[in-house]
């Protein structure tokens, strides 16, 4: 990535920023406070700088007067450096104490990513479980009048070393026509029999078995397109993959239409129990997937007939619902699902708008609240093959955790709720343009600066913004450890309303909603409950295998939240254990990566089966150890400060020193 060197005067703070990044974002990453109240849209006109050296490119500077522009004044949010630049804060935009407490650039505090190529290279052999085989069949004669189907089986066994071949009955009505249209040169689409999950225990992996699902005249082996899907409780992701060229052709995502029935899996289970509820929920998620397929095909100019297979990963409830299976028993002790290994189903039979040769394969689950999305994430991260103890955390509406290595794996599902995705928060929004994602408070004046996603007009606060806001407020003494605002500070942004206090993040004049955007004490309590569930789940798993936090060699974070998460903020509020920062990594959408791997490799298909069998799930519903940890973790960062030795609160002579209590 190309970078530019930026110097901020008068403190001579320097950093290298990505070319094309706004000067406001660069200032925030460098720990330089600039008065910015509109989130980076340019409407407030407060983040003023003077360009001293270098060249920039700018957008809308209309809030500045002609005289200001002629004298070199620019807006940090509307300008980007095209090379090395030196800029000086205008006194009106500058706030005292412009450096962060430790002077550490925030750009170094993000979670480092494990790139897809890193995950997917060198650890497995490309060998798709759904493949296309070019065949030449000997034409029938009076001396060889074997049936067309037997002739097809014989060619597959002889030319592609399959030991056992069966066929989907749907190919029979057109088989004779297809063979003769191709002058006995055809392409057979075959599915590895191990995709029939119920055969896993008896299947001999050394003897290759196949099921023919499609026959086409001629050689069409270069047209090998499959679909990978991550069915999340909140968001559904899909990718079209070209297995011939081994590349992702297109990616699309959308909110799961089931949200209208409830934001978490428990409310959806309840909705499915109502008359007609299961059908409506199943139809909603299928409608979402169909919409994504339509968008992917438009991006690639492909047709539905080009798609050979769909592989989907989702939690156990989502898997039940997409297949139209009642999930009621998952919610009732002892929390047993109908199935963990589901047989493949014809995509057409569940409402997907795909040809009849396309089957939907779902990654196997572990237990009622530990699904195929986590199994997919484990094989994507690859730690089931490593000796080091790894902690894998998938952050979403349901926080799933796996702890282990090549010898053992244990898991737990924590009902974190929708707070991390903006749900249940008064001004909460999902991660979208206009969502507040970064927030800083000046420790002396209590003025703050914000940056929104895409630097659009603020419309609310997303999960990453909420975590950062709470961490920053606690660090700067605005919040007490119990999540309550201090009311004796020299700022009007903290105000009483309806029996509690709230903080005005964006006033109505600068918001995109026409109303104040606020953070309430009830919002903070929701986030603290969510983070306490994750932390308590981690501690419960560690204790269940007699390990301590320091025994964790690596922490892998999965889920969309991690892409924007600041590691220090997460540890500051007590979401993650206080470990050396170099042990943390971000894997991206582990569920989607795992689904993609299974479409590309029989080896990864086998790994998914093995991981699902190997994981020992720890139920937290009625676990006393979990409840004790949960109660202790509903503070910032925890009631026991010794668990978070690196967390310190800001102090100076201009403000009272606030020490950790409890």
N, C-alpha and C positions, 0 to 999 in steps of 0.2 A: 504494500500500500504506500502510495506517495505521501510524503509529509512536508510540512512547512514549519519554520521556526518562528515562534511568536514571543515577543518580550513585552511585558506589561509594566509601565512606569506609573508611579514613582518608586515602587518597591523593587524594580528590576527582576520580576518573577519571569522565568523563562520556561518554555516547554516546546516539544515538537507535537504538532497536532495533525490530524488527517487532513489532506488537501480537500477543500470543499466544506469543511466543518465551520460552523459560525463562530465568530469571535466570542460570543456569549458562552457557547458550550466550552470553548477552549479556556475561558476565564474560570468557569466553574470547575473544570478538570484540574486547573492549576491551583485552585484554592484561593482565587482572587474574588472578593465580593464586589458585585456591581448591583446597584439598585435596579431591579427588573421585576415588575409586577404583572406584566401581561403574558408571561410565558414564552416570549420570544416572537411575538407577532408584529412588533413595532408600534403598536397602538398607544402605549403609554409614553414613549419617547424618553425614558429615563436612563437607559443603559448607554450613556454617551461617552465616546472616546474621541481622542484627537490623534489622527494619523501623523506620526512623526517621521517614519521611514518606511519604504516599501510600497507595494501596490496591492490594492484590494479590488474585489468585485462586489457590487452592492445590489440590493433589491429596493424596497420602498423606504425612502428617507423623507417622505412628505411631512412627517411630524416635526422635522427640523426647519427652521427659518432659512431663508436664502443666505442671510449673513452667517449663520452657523455653518452651513455647508461650505461657503466660500472660505471660512477660516479653518477648514479641515476637520470639523466635527462630524462624526459618523455614529451610527447606532450599532452596538456590538451584535445584536440579534439579527441584523439585516446585512451584515458584511462578512465576507470570507477572504482570507489571505490567499493570494496567488503565488506568493513567494515569501521570503523572510520579511517580517514586518516588526516595527516598534510602535506601540500605541500607548497613549497616556490616558488615565481615567480623568474625565472632567470632574471637578470638585463636587458638583451636585450629584454625580452618580457614585462617587466614591464614598464608602463607609469605613469607619475606623476599624482597626484590627483586621486588615484585609487578608491575612494569612490564616489558614486552618491551624488548629492547635499544634499539630506536629509538622506542619509544612509539607505534608505528603500529597503529591499530585493524585487526584482521584482516579485518573485514567489508569494508574497502576493497581487499583484496588478492585477492578472488575474480576469476575470469575474467568479464568483462562479456559479456552474451549478445547475440547478434543474434537478435531475436525473429522467430518465423515470419512474422508480418505484415510485418515489415521486409523479410524475405527475399522474400516472395511478392507484394509490392505494387508496382505501377507498372513492372514489368520484363517483363511478358508479357501476352498477350491470352487471356482465357478462351475456349477453343474445344476442347472435349473430343475426343480422337481416337476414342472410342467414344461415339456419340450416339444419341438417340432422335428419330425423325422422325415427326410426325403427317402422315398422308396421306389424301387422298380419291381413290379410284379410280373411274373411270367404269365402271359395270356393263357386262358383255359383252352384245352383241346380235347379231342375224344380220348386221348391217352391220359390226360390230366384234367378231369372235370370236377376237381375239388371246388367247394362253394367259395363264393367271393370272400366271405368273412374268414374262413379258414386260410385262404390264400393270403389275406392281409396279415393274419397272425403269423404265418410262416415267414413272410418277408421281414416282419419286425424282429422276430427271434433270430433269423439268420443274418440280417444286415446290421442290427444294432445291439446284439448280445443281450436281449431281454430273455429271462428264463420262463416267465409266465405272463401271458397277455389276456386281458379281457376287454370288453367293449361296453360303452354306454348304449343302451337300447335306442337312444335317439338318433344314432348314426345309421341304423338299419334301413329306414325307408329310402334314403338317397344313396346308399353305399354303391350299388351296382352302377348307377348313373355316374357318380363321381369317378369311379375307376375307369370307366370307358371314355368319359370326357377327357381324361388325362392320358389316354392311350396307355394305361397301366403304369403311368408315372404319376405318383400322388405324394401328398404330404399329410402325415398323420400327426395330430396333436395328441400327446399321451401324458397322463398324469401318473406320477410315481404312486404306487399303492400305499406308501407310508403316509400319504395325505389322508388316507382313511384312518382317522385317529384310533378307531376302535380296534384296529389290527396291530397296533404298535407292539403289544407284548409278544405276539406270535410271529411277527414279521422277521424273516432272516435277512439282515441288511446286506449279506454277501450275495444274495440272489435277487437280481433286479426284476421287479414286477411292474407292469404298466397297465393302465386302463385307457383305451382309445376313446376320446371324447369328440373328435372332429376329423373328417377326411376331406381334403381339398384336391382338385385336379392340378397337376403340375407341381413345380418346386416353389413353395412359398416360405421357405425357412428363413428368409431374410426379413420377413414380417413377423416379428416376435415381440408383441407388446403386452405388458401385464399392468395391473393396477394394485398399488399398495395403499392401504387406508388405516388411519389411526382414528378410532371412534372414541373421542373423549366425551366426558360428561358435559363439558361446556363447548368445546370446539372439535370439529371434524376436519382432519387433514387428508389429502389424497395426492398421490403422485402417479403419473404415467411413466413407465420404464420401458426403454427399448433394450431387450436382452441381447439382441444381435450386436448392437453397438455398445452395450453395457453402459448406458447413460440415462440420466433422468431427463425426460422430454419436457415435462411441465409439472408444476405444483400449484395446488389451490387449497383454500381453507374457507370454512364458514362456521357460524355458530350452529350448534346442534339444535334443531327445531324443537326438540323435546324440552328445551328450557321453559317453554310456556306451561309445562306441566309441573315444574319445580326445578330448583337450581342444583339439588344434590340427589344422590342415588336413592336415599331413603324416601324422599317425597315422590320420586318416580315409581318406586315399588308400591307405595300406597295408591298412587294414581292408576297403576296397572291392575289393582285389585277391584276397581270400580267397573261397573258394567260397560263393556266396550272400551275400557281403558287400555288394555294391552294392545288391541288392534290400532288404536289411535297413536300410541307411543311408537309402535313398530313402524307405522306409516310415516310418522314424523321424521325418524332418523333415516329411513330409506329415501324419503323425499330430499333430505339434505345431501345424501350421497349421490342421488341422481342429478341434483343440481351441480355438484362438483364435477361429475363425469361430463356433463354438457359443457362446462367451462373448459375442462382439460382438452376435450375434443376440438373446441373452437380455437384453442391456442396452438394445436398441432396439426390441424387439417386432417385428422384421422377420422375413421368411422367406428361405430360400435362393433362392427364385425371384425375389426383389427385386434380387439382385446381378447386375450386367451384365458385370463385367470384373474381373480380378485383375492388378495390376501389381506385380512383385517386383524388388527390388534385392538383390544378394548378391555376395560375392566369387566369383571364377571357379570355385572348387571347389564352393561351395555351389550355384551355378547348375547345374553339371554333375550334382551329386548329386540335386537336387530333380527334375531332368528324367530321371534314370535313365541318365545318360551316363557311361561310365567316365572318371575323371580321371587315370588312370595316367600318361599322357605328360606331364602338367604337372610331375611330379616329376623327370623324366629330361631331361638336357641334350639339346636346347636349350630345354626347358621350354615346349613348344608345346601348347596346349589343343585339344580337338576343334573348338571353335568359340568365337568371341567375340561374334558376332551370331547369336542363336538365333531360329528362326521361332516364332510363337505355337503353343501346344499347347492342346488341349481340356483344361480343368481335370479333367474326369471321367476322362480317359485316364491321368492320373498318380496318381489316387487321391483327389483332392480331392472332398469331398462337396458338389458344386455341380451345378446343371442343365447339360444338354449345350450350351446356348447360351453358357456362360461359357468364355472363353479366358484362359489365363495368358500374360502378356507379360513378358519379362525384360529389364531394362535391359542394354544391351550392355557387354561387358568390353573391356579394353585388351590384356591379356596373361595368361599363366598365373597370376601372383600379383597381378594388378591388375584388380579386378573391377568389376561394374556398381554396387556399393555406393559406390565412390569416384567413378565417373562421375556418379552421382546426387548425391553430396555436392558435387561441383564446380558442377553447375548450380544446386543449392540455394544455395550461397554466392555464386554469380554472378560470381566473379572472372575467369572466362574471357572476360568482356566488358569488363574494366577495364584501364587502362594500367599501374596500379601492380603491382609484383612482389609476389605473395602466396604465402605458404607455408601449405599446408593439411595438417593432420596428423589422421588418424583413429586414435585410441587404442583398441586392443582386443587380442584374442589375436594378430592380425597387425597390425602397425603400418604403415599405408599413408600415403605422403607424395606430395603433388603440389606442384610449384613452377612458377610461371609467371604469365602475364597474357593479354591479348587477342591477342597475337602468337604466343606459344609456350607449351607446357606439357610438362613432364617429370615422370616419376613413378618411384617405387621402393617395393618392399614389403619390410619388415623383419620378420623372424621374431622378434618380441618374446617370444613364449610367453605362457602364461596367468597370469604373476605379477601383472600389473596387475588381474586379476580374481580374485585370491586363490588361483589354482591353483599347485601346487608349493610352497606355504608351509605350514609345520607347523600353524599355527593360522589359516590363511587361510580366508576365507569370501567369497562374493560380496556385493555391496552389498545388504544386507537388514536388517530390524530386529534390533538387537543387535550389529551390526558396529561395531567401533571406527572412527570417522571422524576424530576430532580428538584431539590429544595435545600436552601442554605440560609441560616440565620446568622447575622452579625452578632457576636457575643457581647458587644458593648452597647449597641443602640437597639438591638432586637428588630431591626429592619431585615427583611428577607428578600431572597431572589428565587425565582422559579424558572424551570424550563419545561415546556410541554413536548409531547411526542410530535415530531414534524414541525415544531415551533409554530403551531396553529393556535388560534384563540382558545383559551382554557374552557373546558366543558366539564371537568371533574377531575378526580384523582384515581389513578389505577393502583393495582397492588404494589408494584415496585415503588411508586410515589408514596404510598401509605407507609411502607416499611422505612423508606428513607426519611420521611417526615418525622415519624416517631423517634427514630434513632437520633436525628439532628436535634429535635426538641429536648430529648432527654440529655443528650451530650451538652447542650448549651444551657441547661438548667430551667427550661420552660416547663418540662414535665417532671413530676415526681415518679419514683419507682412503681407506684401503684397505678400509673396512667392518668392521674389527675393533673390538671393545669395549675401552675402557680398563679395566684391572682394578685400578687403584690409587685409585679414587674411593670416597668415604665413603658407599656405598650397598650394601645387601644384595640389591638387585634383579638385579645382574649376578652370575651364578653359572656354574660349570663344569658341563658335562653331556655325556657321550659324546664326549669329545675336543674339544669346542668350547665357547664361551661363549654364554649366552643371557640375555635380559633379561625379567624377569617383569612383564608389562604389567598383568595382573589376577590376583590370587591366587585359589585355588580357592574360598575362602569367599564371594567376590563375583562369581564367574563363573556363567554360565548353563549351563555344561557340567559343573560339579562338579570341574573340573581347572584347573590353572594355565593361563592364556593367555600364551604366551611369543613373543618374537621372537628367532630364532637367527641366528648369523652366516651359516649357509647360506641362510636366508631373505633376508638383506641382499644376499648375493651374487647370488641370483636376480633381485632388483629391479635391482641395478646392471647385470647383463647385459642386462635388458630395456630399461633407459633408455639404455644404451650403444648398443644396436641402433638406437633411434630417432634419437639424436643423430648417430650415424655415417651414417645414411641421409640426414639433412638435409645434412651437410657434403659427402657424396659428390655429391648432386644439385647443390649450389652449385658445386662445383669442375667438374662436368661441363659447366656453362654459363659458366664463368669469372666467377662472381659471389662476393662476400663476404657475411658475415652482415649487415653494415650496409646492404647493398643491398635487404634485405627490408623492404617498406613495411608489411606487415600479416601477422600470423600468425593463422590460423583453426583452432581446435581442435574436433574433432567426436568423437562417441562418448559413451556414458553416463558414463564416468569424468570427463569435463570438467565435468559439471554440479556436482560437489562439489570439484573440484580447487582448491587454493590456489596461485595463480600463483607466489608467492615460494618455496614449498616445491619446486615443479617446477624452477625455475631453480636453487635452492639445491643440489639433487642432480645437476644437469647434464642434466636431461631435455630442456629447451628451451634454445635459444640465449639468451644474456644480452643482451636487447634492451630498449629503453624499454617499460615496462609498458603504456602506452597503445596500443601496436601489437597487443596480443593481444585476441582475441575468441573467444567460444564460440558455435557454431552449433547445438548440440543434436544430434539424430539426423539428420545430413545425408542419410544413405541413405534414411530414411523420408520426409523432406521432399521429396527429389528424386523418389522414386516417386510421391508425391502430386501433384507438379507435372506429371509426365508424364500422369497421368490427367485433368488439367484443361486441358491446352493442347497443341495440335499443335506450337506453336512450341517448347515445352519438349521435346517428343518429338524434334523436329529437332535441338535443342541437344544432347540426349543422344547422338544419332548422330554429330554433328560433333565433340563432345568426345572420344568414344571413338576416332574416327579421328585426331584432332589430337595426342593425348598420345603422346609418345615415352617408352617404358618403359626404364629402366636396370636391368639384372639385377645383383643384388648377390651372388648365390650364390658366384661365383668372382672377385669384383672385389677386386683387391689394395688399391685405394684405400680401399674400405669396410672391409676387415679392419684396415688400419692405424689408421683412425679409431676403429674398435670397440675395439681393444686399448687405445688411449689414453683412452677414455671410461669404462672400467670402474673409475673412482675417483670420489670425491666432491670437487668436482663434475667434475674432470678432472685429468689429469696436468699440464696447462698452465694455471696459475692465470690467466694473462693473457687467456684466453678468457672468464673469468667475473669481470670486475673488480668487480662489485657484491656478490659473495659474500664475506661476512666472518664470522669466528667470534667468539663472545662471549668477553669477558675481563673480569676484575675483580681487585681485590686479594685477594679471598677464594679465588680459584682460579687455578691456573697458566694463563698465557696460552698458547694453542695456535695456532701459526701454520700456514698451509698449507704442505705439503711437496710436492716433486715439480714 
